[in-house]
Amino acid sequence: MRMRTALLTGVALLGSVVPMLAHHSIAAEFDTSKPLTVKGTVSKVEWLNPHIWFYVDVKDASGKVTQWQCEGGAPNSLTRSGWTKNSMKQGDEITVDGDMAKDGKNTLHARTVKFADGKTVFAGNNSDPQ
């Protein structure tokens, strides 16, 4: 019985460490000196810890579609800012203001999201520099 309790306690402690390891500094992955705005159609939303991710299909002047992946804040933080899991849905037209990824990929750290109805919401983390 003692061995089982110790094993379960160890697994629980290990499980609590994993989310902390997944968290990162915005400055580690994104260049805050390179702001960018993308406008397009939401193709997917992942409402998961430690940060939400949403994907935006952006058309250029010739009609070519490029997908951008956008990292938002933690679901709990966004909920306190007025978001719900259904605030953004596939097919929504949005404009995202954020910072480019340092690796040059089509990845953006989202700061704000503006919806087609004109509503703008804060999309980042509470620790984001303003």
N, C-alpha and C positions, 0 to 999 in steps of 0.2 A: 504494500500500500504506500509506504514512504517513497519507494522508487518511482511509482506511478505519479505521485504528487510532485516530486522533484522534476520529473520529465515534463509534465504538463506546465509547470511553472517556467521551466526553461524555454519551452516552445512559445509560451505567451510572451515572455520577455524578448525573445528573438523576433517575434512578429511585430512587436511594438517599435523596434528599431528600424525596420525596413522603410516605413513611410518617411522617417527622418533622413535616411540616406538618399531618398529620391528627391528631396528638396534641394534647390540650387539658388544661387544668387542670379538676379537678372543680368548683372554686368558680366557674369561668367560666360553667358551664351549670346547676349544681344548687345549691339553697339548703340548706346543711347545718343550718340552724336549723329546717327543716321536715321532720322525719323522718316516714315513712309506712310502713305495713305493708299489703301487698295479698296476698290469698289467692285462688288460682284454679287453672286448668288451663293447662298449657303448650300453646300453639298452634303455636309455631315457635321454632327455635334456629338462630342464625347464629354458627358458630364461626369467626370471621374476625379478622384483625388490623385495626386496632390494639386493638380491644376486642370481646368477644363481645356479642351482643344476643340477648335472648330475649323472647318475647311471651306474656303471660298473660291469659287470658280470665277476668274477674272478674264474678260474678253478684251483683246487689244483692238486697234483700229481695223485690222484686217479680218477680225472675227476669230482669231486663234485663241483658244482657251488655255489658261495656265492656272493650275491649282496652287493656292497659298494655304499653308497650315498656320493657324494662329493660336498662340497660347494665351489663355486668360488666367484669372486668379483662381484661388481655391473655391470650390463650390460653397463652402460655409461662408466665406468672405463675400462672395457675390450675392448670396441669399440675403445677407445683412444689408447689402447695397440695393436691394429691391428686385434682384433677378429671381426667376424660378427656373426649374429644369426645362420648362416649356417656353421661356422667353424668346429663344431663338430656335427656329425650325428649318428643316431642309426646304429650300425654295425661297426663303426670305431674301430680299434685296437689302444689302447692308454696305456701309462704308466703315472701314476699320482704320483708325489711326494708331500707329505703334512704332516699334523700333526693329530694324533689320537684324537678322541673325549674323553673327560674326563669321560663320562658315560660308556665307554667300548663297545658301539654299533659300528657297521660297518659304521662309519661316519668319514669322512676325510675332513679337511680343505685343499683344494688343493692350492699348491703354483705354481707348474709347470705341464704342460701336454705335453708329447712327443707323436707325432703321428707316425704311421708306416713308413712314408717317412723320418723320422728323424727330422722333424721340431719340435722345442720346443717353447712353448709359456708360458708367465707369466699368471697365472690363479688367483692370489690372489687379495687382496685389496691394494690400494695405501698406506694404513696405516700399512701393514704387516711389521713386523720386518724382515730384510734381513739377 
